[in-house]
């Protein structure tokens, strides 16, 4: 009877398609004393639809991480916040090229003390086209409201199969935001891979 819960967990873990690490790059000013303090308002970057469900999912994930690193959040458009976090999300779908033709032909020959022979082999690749991949990039810029200067910039991206749960907005948003703000503010100019 105790094996049933274990089997259920094994089946659930098999349902989640693995994804590669998140690539994270961050830049910030030399003086980081003001980072992680005060209030922040989240705003969409130019060209982003701040009312879309997808954007709001990423904004909520960024908000959670900003609060975790010490900021207090104010509603977007509030003029009294100390800082503004400008959020941008880009998603692109693509299919990697397969390597060559699905049919391969090999010819081989041999001679020896017992005679000679020639052989022909035909290989068929029946796996079909490669699966579609979704690449997602989250970019956040924290600016001082008073001066308008950028204090911190970061971007995080990862690729996953289109059928993976992580290619969906809710899980992908949380994964990217957590990776982006891990070890905040991070080393300026360094690109890291976050598992």
RODO-2510 file (C-alpha; in nm, 4 decimals, decimal comma):
residues 195
     n   res          X          Y          Z
     1     x     0,0000     0,0000     0,0000
     2     x     0,2899     0,2358     0,0674
     3     x     0,4150     0,1961    -0,2878
     4     x     0,1087     0,3704    -0,4356
     5     x     0,2106     0,7235    -0,3267
     6     x     0,5656     0,6615    -0,4495
     7     x     0,4385     0,5394    -0,7876
     8     x     0,2074     0,8402    -0,8157
     9     x     0,5029     1,0757    -0,7576
    10     x     0,7093     0,8945    -1,0190
    11     x     0,4320     0,9306    -1,2775
    12     x     0,3883     1,3008    -1,1965
    13     x     0,7605     1,3687    -1,2227
    14     x     0,7664     1,1999    -1,5637
    15     x     0,5021     1,4452    -1,6881
    16     x     0,7260     1,7503    -1,6486
    17     x     0,9511     1,7915    -1,9502
    18     x     1,3028     1,8954    -1,8530
    19     x     1,4384     2,2299    -1,9654
    20     x     1,7845     2,3693    -1,9877
    21     x     1,9235     2,6242    -1,7468
    22     x     1,8162     2,9880    -1,7461
    23     x     2,0767     3,2251    -1,8872
    24     x     2,0962     3,5414    -1,6739
    25     x     2,2893     3,8640    -1,7359
    26     x     2,2770     4,1647    -1,5035
    27     x     2,4253     4,5154    -1,5010
    28     x     2,4233     4,7720    -1,2239
    29     x     2,5938     5,0863    -1,1033
    30     x     2,8959     5,0544    -0,8760
    31     x     2,7078     5,1872    -0,5751
    32     x     2,4432     4,9238    -0,4976
    33     x     2,3451     5,0621    -0,1544
    34     x     2,0087     5,1911    -0,2812
    35     x     1,9120     4,8602    -0,4432
    36     x     1,6605     4,6470    -0,2571
    37     x     1,5245     4,9365    -0,0515
    38     x     1,2211     5,1615    -0,0737
    39     x     0,9105     5,1307    -0,2850
    40     x     0,8877     5,0233    -0,6473
    41     x     0,6132     5,0434    -0,9092
    42     x     0,6063     4,7904    -1,1939
    43     x     0,5404     4,9312    -1,5407
    44     x     0,5396     4,7732    -1,8874
    45     x     0,8228     4,8616    -2,1238
    46     x     0,7371     5,0522    -2,4388
    47     x     0,5514     4,8284    -2,6828
    48     x     0,4302     4,5877    -2,4115
    49     x     0,0585     4,5380    -2,3470
    50     x     0,0407     4,5910    -1,9713
    51     x    -0,3210     4,4700    -1,9627
    52     x    -0,2582     4,1296    -2,1237
    53     x    -0,2855     3,8189    -1,9070
    54     x     0,0598     3,7074    -2,0167
    55     x     0,2255     4,0347    -1,9149
    56     x     0,0415     4,0435    -1,5830
    57     x     0,1701     3,6920    -1,5039
    58     x     0,5293     3,8059    -1,5577
    59     x     0,4703     4,1326    -1,3681
    60     x     0,3322     3,9345    -1,0712
    61     x     0,6354     3,7036    -1,0736
    62     x     0,8717     4,0031    -1,0849
    63     x     0,6757     4,1702    -0,8034
    64     x     0,7169     3,8637    -0,5795
    65     x     1,0921     3,8606    -0,6405
    66     x     1,1300     4,2355    -0,5852
    67     x     0,9536     4,2020    -0,2519
    68     x     1,1733     3,9053    -0,1621
    69     x     1,4896     4,1145    -0,2187
    70     x     1,3601     4,4028    -0,0035
    71     x     1,1391     4,6337    -0,2089
    72     x     0,7831     4,7252    -0,1180
    73     x     0,5533     4,7391    -0,4201
    74     x     0,3206     5,0215    -0,5140
    75     x     0,0525     5,0027    -0,7797
    76     x     0,1690     5,0929    -1,1306
    77     x     0,1256     5,4604    -1,2070
    78     x     0,1721     5,5669    -0,8439
    79     x     0,3963     5,8711    -0,8508
    80     x     0,5267     5,8363    -0,4976
    81     x     0,7366     5,5221    -0,5465
    82     x     1,1122     5,5533    -0,5062
    83     x     1,1872     5,3338    -0,8074
    84     x     1,0236     5,2034    -1,1235
    85     x     1,0722     4,8470    -1,2480
    86     x     1,0207     4,8435    -1,6253
    87     x     0,9317     4,4920    -1,7438
    88     x     0,9540     4,3480    -2,0951
    89     x     0,8668     3,9960    -2,2135
    90     x     0,9568     3,8440    -2,5499
    91     x     0,8508     3,4985    -2,6680
    92     x     0,9459     3,3335    -2,9959
    93     x     0,8640     2,9910    -3,1373
    94     x     1,0949     2,8100    -3,3744
    95     x     1,1712     2,4629    -3,5016
    96     x     1,5343     2,3523    -3,5219
    97     x     1,6491     2,2156    -3,8574
    98     x     1,6864     1,8421    -3,8769
    99     x     2,0257     1,7105    -3,9863
   100     x     1,9973     1,6210    -4,3515
   101     x     1,7630     1,3838    -4,5277
   102     x     1,5436     1,1332    -4,3424
   103     x     1,6940     0,8581    -4,5644
   104     x     2,0590     0,7563    -4,5522
   105     x     2,2361     0,4965    -4,7636
   106     x     2,5617     0,3301    -4,6717
   107     x     2,7771     0,1100    -4,8956
   108     x     3,0531    -0,1115    -4,7697
   109     x     3,2891    -0,3691    -4,9168
   110     x     3,5388    -0,6188    -4,7863
   111     x     3,7949    -0,8607    -4,9209
   112     x     3,9666    -1,1336    -4,7347
   113     x     4,1147    -1,4791    -4,7594
   114     x     3,7679    -1,6322    -4,7917
   115     x     3,6461    -1,4091    -5,0749
   116     x     3,4989    -1,0662    -5,1080
   117     x     3,1626    -0,9058    -5,0578
   118     x     2,9713    -0,5855    -5,0955
   119     x     2,6928    -0,4698    -4,8689
   120     x     2,4396    -0,1911    -4,8906
   121     x     2,2508    -0,0534    -4,5920
   122     x     1,9557     0,1834    -4,5916
   123     x     1,8584     0,3821    -4,2821
   124     x     1,5238     0,5538    -4,2346
   125     x     1,4688     0,8290    -3,9814
   126     x     1,1049     0,7893    -3,8783
   127     x     1,1164     1,0349    -3,5908
   128     x     0,9540     1,3146    -3,7910
   129     x     1,0442     1,6808    -3,7754
   130     x     1,2081     1,8190    -3,4625
   131     x     0,9636     1,9512    -3,2001
   132     x     0,8779     2,3197    -3,1825
   133     x     1,0751     2,5161    -2,9237
   134     x     0,9661     2,8292    -2,7384
   135     x     1,2300     3,0793    -2,6279
   136     x     1,1247     3,3270    -2,3597
   137     x     1,3184     3,6357    -2,2452
   138     x     1,2325     3,8477    -1,9436
   139     x     1,4010     4,1889    -1,9092
   140     x     1,3720     4,4195    -1,6080
   141     x     1,5208     4,7669    -1,5608
   142     x     1,5023     4,9344    -1,2192
   143     x     1,5176     5,3138    -1,2462
   144     x     1,5262     5,5900    -0,9903
   145     x     1,2007     5,7829    -1,0169
   146     x     1,3695     6,1080    -0,9068
   147     x     1,6609     6,1038    -1,1537
   148     x     1,5352     5,8639    -1,4219
   149     x     1,8728     5,6857    -1,4133
   150     x     1,8937     5,3118    -1,4548
   151     x     2,0166     5,1554    -1,1319
   152     x     1,9972     4,7888    -1,2315
   153     x     1,9212     4,5961    -1,5507
   154     x     1,8798     4,2256    -1,5957
   155     x     1,7616     3,9764    -1,8516
   156     x     1,6896     3,6070    -1,8237
   157     x     1,6044     3,3621    -2,1005
   158     x     1,5463     2,9930    -2,1535
   159     x     1,4181     2,7578    -2,4206
   160     x     1,1746     2,4725    -2,3756
   161     x     0,9743     2,2446    -2,5998
   162     x     0,6394     2,3983    -2,6873
   163     x     0,4655     2,1028    -2,5200
   164     x     0,6562     2,1485    -2,1918
   165     x     0,4633     2,2953    -1,8975
   166     x     0,7514     2,5432    -1,8571
   167     x     0,6745     2,6877    -2,2011
   168     x     0,3421     2,8006    -2,0574
   169     x     0,3232     3,1461    -1,9045
   170     x     0,2573     3,0720    -1,5360
   171     x     0,5453     2,8303    -1,4761
   172     x     0,7832     3,0042    -1,7153
   173     x     0,7249     3,3445    -1,5534
   174     x     0,8057     3,2137    -1,2064
   175     x     1,1171     3,0293    -1,3277
   176     x     1,2578     3,3299    -1,5157
   177     x     1,1870     3,5842    -1,2397
   178     x     1,3362     3,3610    -0,9689
   179     x     1,6518     3,3055    -1,1757
   180     x     1,6824     3,6751    -1,2644
   181     x     1,6739     3,7923    -0,9026
   182     x     1,8712     3,5062    -0,7465
   183     x     2,1712     3,6540    -0,5646
   184     x     2,0417     4,0082    -0,6346
   185     x     2,1998     4,2399    -0,7443
   186     x     2,4523     3,9924    -0,8841
   187     x     2,7882     4,0623    -1,0474
   188     x     2,7595     4,3375    -1,3056
   189     x     2,8307     4,2247    -1,6617
   190     x     2,8511     3,8551    -1,5760
   191     x     2,6377     3,5979    -1,7567
   192     x     2,5467     3,2976    -1,5433
   193     x     2,3446     2,9806    -1,5932
   194     x     2,0832     2,9134    -1,3255
   195     x     1,9483     2,5582    -1,2992
***
